[in-house]
Amino acid sequence: MAGSNGKQKTVRDMILSLALIGIAAAVIYVFIPHDDSAPDLKRVDYRVELLTARRAASYPVAAPEGLSQSWKATSVRFRGDDSDAWHLGFDAPGGEYVQIEQSTQKPAAFIDEASQGSTATKTTQRIDGRTWTRYSGGRYDALVLSDKGATTVVAGTGSFAQLTEMAEALKTT
């Protein structure tokens, strides 16, 4: 019966090894810091880029005025060489994301990209005397306006109320 004693040792050694690996994993988990909270996004100052875009673009570039401090600008860019593309992104109240995108690019492709796959609904709404079309069904919901040679898209994970609040705050002067 010498063979059965060797098998018992092997099984026992495997169980001990597995226990030691489990203990090591638990120690690593407990003592290595990990943070599951959302990262703190830094507020960006977009004034210089806005002035540059307004001088260079072939259309009136829009940016919000009068939003509360709970709206935090987190990203900005103007690409004059790419259809005068203007982007301004915000961390909105409640941890949502809202962006303003403007471009002279062909509207269908631009809207699809800016809204990340949303499609037009039959719902429109009047904001400051202009008719915006609601888009939904993609990654973002959106409000879209084609005016003065450019398409403006206010899109994001925010509610239509937040998108409307952003669209109401947009000024081109």
N, C-alpha and C positions, 0 to 999 in steps of 0.2 A: 504494500500500500504506500510505497514511497512516492508514487506519482500523484496521489490525491493531496498530500501535504504541500507539494509544490504549487498546485493549483490554488489552494487556499491562501498561500502567501501572496501569490500574484493578484488575486482579487482584493485581498486586504491592502496591499500596497497601492493598488489603483484607487481604492476608496480613500486612503490616507492622502494620496497625491491630489485627488479631486477636492478634498476638504481643505488642504493647504492653499490650493488655487482660489477657492471660494473665499477664504479668509483674506488672502492678499487682495482680491478684487474689492472686498468690502472695505478694507483699510484705505485703498486708493480712492474709492468713491467718497468716503467720509472726509478724508483729509485734503483732497484736491478741490479747490473752490470752483463752484459752478453757479452761474446766474441765469435763471430762465426768464428774467424780465426783458422787456423790449429795450433796445439800446436808446440812449438819450441822443436825439437828433439835434445837431447844432443849427442854430438860426443863421441864415446867410443874408448878407446885405446885397440886394440886387439893383441898387440905384445906378451904379456905373454901367452895368450891362443893359439896363433899361434905356439909359440915355444913348448908348451906342446903337441899340436896336432901333430906337425912334429916329435917329439920324440916318441910318443906313437902309432900313426896310422900305419897300415900295408901297406899304399900306400903313394905316394908323395902328401902332403896337399898343396892345391893351395890358394894363396892370391894375391890380386892385388898390383902392383908396378907402380908408375908413374902416377896415376890418378890425376886430378886437385883437388884443395881444394873444388871445388863445389860438390864433392862426399863426403858425410859424413857417416862414419861407425856408425851405430846405434844399432847393436846387434851382439853378438858373443857367440858361445858355441861349446864345443867339448864334445861328449858323447862316451868315449871309450868303455863303457859297452853296447852300443846300435849300433852295426855294425860300430864302429869307425866313428860316424856321426859328420861331421863338418858343421857349419853354420856361415855365415858372411853376415849380411844385411846392405844395404846402402840406404840412402836418396840420390837419383840421381838428377842431374839438372832438373829443371822443376817440382819438387815435386813428381817425380815418385819413385818407390821402385824397387831395384834390389838386388838379393841375390845370394850367391854362396852356393850350397849344395853339399857335397860329402859324399859317404858312400859305404860300402861293402855289403849293403843290396841287396836283389834280385832287379835287375834293374827295372822291370815292376812296382812293388809296390812303390819303391823309387821315380821313375820319376813321377808317378801319384800323390804322396803326395807332392813332391817338387814343381811341376808345378800346383798343385791344379786342376787336372783334364784335363790337356791338352793332346792332342794326336799327334802322330808323323805325320809330313807332308812328302811329297816326296822331300822336299827342303833340301839340305845340303850346307854347306859352309866350306871352308878351312880357318882355323885360325892358324897361326904359324905351318903350315905343318900337322895339324891334322884335320880330318873331323868331324864337329859337325852337328847334325841333329836338324832341327827346329821343335818345338812343338807349337801348338796353339789350341785355342778353349776352354780352361779352364779359370779359373780366371786369370792365368798368362800365358804369352808367355814364351818360354824357348828355350835355346840352350843346347843340351845334348851330352856328350862325354863319352864313356866307354873305359877306358884305364888303364893298369897296376893294374888290380884287383879291381878297384873302378869305380863308376859312378859319373861324375861331371855334375851338373845342374846349369846353370846360368839362373835364371828366375825372373819374376817380372812384374810390370805394365808398365815398360819402353818400349820404342820402340825397334825393333830388332837392330837398330843402337846403342842404349845404351847397349843392351845385348852384342852385338859384341864388343863394346869398353871395356866392363868389361872382356869378354873372352880373348881379346888381351892383357890385362894388367896382366892376371894371370901368376904367377911364382910359381915354386915349390921348389926353393932353398932358 
